[in-house]
Amino acid sequence: MDFVRVSLSHRSYDIDFGGLTAVGPILASFDRVSRCVVLTDDNVSRLGYAAKVAEAIADAGIDADVLAIEAGEQSKSIETAATLWETLLEVGADRRSVLVAVGGGVIGDLGGFIAATFARGIRFFQVPTTLLAQVDSSVGGKVGIDLPTAKNMVGAFHQPLGVLIDTQTLQTLSDDQYASGLGEVVKYAVSLDAELFDRLEANVAGIRARDPELLRRIVAICCRIKANIVEQDEFETTGLRALLNYGHTFGHALETLSDYSLPHGLAVSIGLICAAKLARRLGMIDAAFLERQLALHEALGLPTELPRELNVNQTLNVMCYDKKAVFGKLRFVLPTALGQCMIVDAVDETAVRNVLTSV
């Protein structure tokens, strides 16, 4: 699969698979690009990926500036956004400029938010370099920043011009970063694609060895799953897109309480187990389902247990602030069968509390 098409009328775009240098010809194919601003973080910058992208853009005849910010979730803030708005003015960005986000989920979310708001909206392009960003956050146009008490609470829907995925960048990820992406891959498999779950079970050794061709296939499958849902519910108005949040109500709370020291995908991994245990308590799945999910997590080296220092009351309070909550009532995406899930509103707090004290 060389590309995945995200069909959204005039906002349609391709997710291309290839080397980083392909970004130059792709951007040159778009109409009236005055200049590109490449946004990255200091970790990705040290690996040389942003410079390689900027050089490819320059080789295509487009001026390119590189802006590097501090790596980490703390950079998804209003303070960083304000600094970047001012910097875009200083480098001469205008309505014909394209912001190119090169990095993980933080850079994609933040870069997309800056693009959505600067000059009332400029174009942007995604070059995700982490597994989590490649399979999830770079696709679908959700962009935003965090508030101190709530992740991704301020943002917009702003579709990219396109996405370029080079799975060779996954070879330089730390073990935690790589596992973080696998948490999102398992999310897709458990909640939306039983065939993908079977594929993961059958290829544990290759996944853990980071086999490039295997990863390319898995990433493409995840992108196609997400594209199918985004095409049907771009602005999350029907509830279908919310199915992508399996494990995230628990996971986002764990991230927030750890002050984002717990990576997103690892928090989601724990959240997936919490959600499955909640579904088990509610009689929605059987014990065999839960055991199979636990076995895959353990085979892939993903965490399954809550932090020992977890404060249950604090966790419940943070979960009530989650943007998926409705009128302060807890709302979860829970599995009903392998590859199937549903939204469950107004879940009894006692059941949630029991899960938080047992995982």
Secondary structure, 3 states (H helix, E strand, C coil): CCEEEECCHHHCEEEEECCHHHHHHHHHCCCCCCEEEEEEEHHHHHHCHHHHHHHHHHHCCCEEEEEEECCCHHHCCHHHHHHHHHHHHHCCCCCCCEEEEEECHHHHHHHHHHHHHHHHCCEEEEEECCHHHHHHHCCCCEEEEEECCEEEEEEEECCCCCEEECHHHHHHCCHHHHHHHHHHHHHHHHHHCHHHHHHHHHCHHHHHCCCHHHHHHHHHHHHHHHHHHHHHCCCCCCCCHHHHHCCHHHHHHHHHHCCCCCCHHHHHHHHHHHHHHHHHHCCCCCHHHHHHHHHHHHHCCCCCCCCCCCCHHHHHHHHHHCCCCECCECCEEEEEECCEEEEECCCCHHHHHHHHCCC
